[in-house]
Amino acid sequence: MQRTLLAQLPASQLPRRATFSQRSPAKSLPICYAGFEISQACISERGLDRKAAAYQRKIREAMWRLGASYKIELRPVNNPIDAGYDATVGDVFTEVVRDQEMRNESFIINVTADFLEKQPEILFEASSLHEVCHIMNDDLTGYHRNSASIERAEEYCVLQAVGESRYQQYLQAYATYQHWDTATYNQFLQRVEHVVLVPAPSEVDEADRITEEYFRKLADGKI
């Protein structure tokens, strides 16, 4: 896990890898196409107002559907690598803003302009549900125990929220976005449907304390 290099962001915001990722290498671009965060003026100049509003609406709908209530900000961005993120960071990813006691305070869903411009609205819906499921699951004690199954756990959360028929529509759109073949699509669907989650512990244990201490040191710049 990396720290953000943006000076204007609180040190307690933690980047995470996301499922939604498909981006070309950075090039020398005009000011509204370069850097990380896109200003409101550049959002308007690039004609992204309607797309950004549509994604914000999908975030609200996702929280309503999942019965969640969080403070979530949408941030359209250009190339995350320019801000010091690893190349594996996707087109949609969430950052957590934590308070002094390391409690989750608010969240930022970053979405690249390329994703907003080129992807259909059904992927806005799917990815916003995925990110809100991540936020909800991240609140669960012991969630880190799911390790490599975390992304599938979030997809399973989406599946449970919308039902198999609608989820398969999401996954078909995602397969097109990722250029999957039929075998890859079927394999992913089966893994989501049959994911086995580790139950949350009844009380905080040593693993939870180690994880909390890691986040605290990360926020303090000691890692």
Secondary structure, DSSP 8 states (H G I E B T S, - for coil): ------TTS-TT-B----S-----------GGGSSSB--HHHHHHTT-HHHHHHHHHHHHHHHHHHT----EEEEEES-GGGGT--TT--SEEEEEEE-TT--EEEEEEEEEHHHHHHS-HHHHHHHHHHHHHHHHHHTSTTGGGGGGGHHHHHHHHHHHHH-HHHHHHHHHHHHHHHT--HHHHHHHHHHHHT-------SS--HHHHHHHHHHHHHHTT--
